[in-house]
Structure formats: C-alpha cells, structure tokens
Amino acid sequence: MTTYVISVPGTFIADIGTETRARLAGTLGPSDPHGTRMGNAQGLDVLSVNEDNTFTLRLTVEADTGRHAEEEARRVADAALRDAGLDERSAALGPAVITGIDSEVR
C-alpha cells in the first residue's frame, strides 16, 4: 500500500457558514495531509476555500494504485460532504487528482 495525497476540487453552490466549514474539516480530520511528509512540509490544509466559493479538499488515502487512491478520495469527500449536511446540489465536486505520493523505497 502507498500513501497518496489527493486533491478534490469543488464549488459551493451557495455560501456556507463557518459552522458547516468547521464540521466538514472536522469530518475530514483522519484524512488530513499534515500526517504526511509532503503535507506537513507544504502546509497542505484538508480544506481550502476561496472567495468565489470554489474549494479544494486535500486528502491522504492508502491504496494499491493511483486510480484506487483517486476513487477512495472521492468516496471520502462525498461522505464528508453528506456528514456536513451538503450534497451534490450544494457542493459540486470535480475530478480527484494525485497531488503527491508519500512512500519510501526500501
């Protein structure tokens, strides 16, 4: 298994409050990229929101392949949005992409 840092972009269709943002970030806590060398070194936050309501979720997932990592990140992102009270009508997600790989060759 390899640890991947995956970015999932999206757009909040309507403004969401700070409470919803905090709930979303809290739900994503176990996937926070700060637990990886890359995420820690680059200061990657699990949730970044821009002024135009676009956002990026940066997630750490374990997977055998890049494709599986992207699929798992998308599943985690969808579940976290639902847990925060959001759905595809209030927060549209784009394609998941690999931001980095955190593995050591031994």
N, C-alpha and C positions, 0 to 999 in steps of 0.2 A: 504494500500500500504506500501511496505517496500522498503527502500533504500539499494541496493546491490552495492558492489564494485566487478566488473567483470574484469578478466584478459583475454585478447585475444592475444595469441602468433602469430607470423608470421615470414616470411622471405622475405626480399627484394631480388628479383632475381638478380637485378643489383644494383650497387651503386647509391644512390640517393643523390642529393646535399642538402646543408644546407637550401636552399630556400624551397625545397619540404618538408623537415622535419618540418620547421617552419610553413608552410602552413597547414600541416597535424595536428600538435599540436594545431594551432590556431582554426582549424575547430572543434577539439575535446574539445575546451575550456569549453563549457557548461557542459560537462560530466566529468570534472576534479575531481579526487577523493579528492583533497585538501579541498573540501567543506564538507567532512565528518570527523567525529572524527577520524576514523581509518586512512583515507588517510592523514590527517594532522599530526597525531601522528607518522606515519611511513614514512612520506615524500614520498608518492607514486606519481610519475610523471605520467602524462597521456600518455607519450611516452618515452620509454627507448629503445635505440638502442645499440646493442653490436658490437664489432669489426668484427664479422663474418657475419654481416648484418641480424642477427636474431633480432627481436624486440618484445616488449610487449606493448600493449595498455591497460591501466588500466582505466576503465570507471565506472562512477556512473550512475545507472539507477533505476527508480522506477518501481516496478512490484508487482503483487499479489503472484507469486510463483518463486522459483529459476529457473525453466525451462523457464518461460516467461522472466525473467531477462537475462538469457543467450541468448535467441533469440533476445531480444531488443538490447543487447550489440553487437551482431553480425551484426544486421541491421545498427546500428550507425557506427560501424567500417567500414563496406562495403561502406556506404555513404561517410564517411570522406575520405577514400582512393580515391574514384572516384572524390570527390571535389578537392583533391590534385593532380589529374591527373594520378593516379595509378589505375591499375585493377588487376585481378587475375593472369595475366601473368607477372606482375612486382612486385606484393606483394601478396604472398600466405598466407592465414590465417589458423591457426589451430583452434581447438575447444575452445569455450568460457568456462571459469570455474569461479565459485564463489570464490572470494578471501576473502570476508568478508560481513557481514550484519551489517548495521548501523541502528538499531531500538531501541526504548526504550519501555519496558513493563510498562504500567500504571495501 
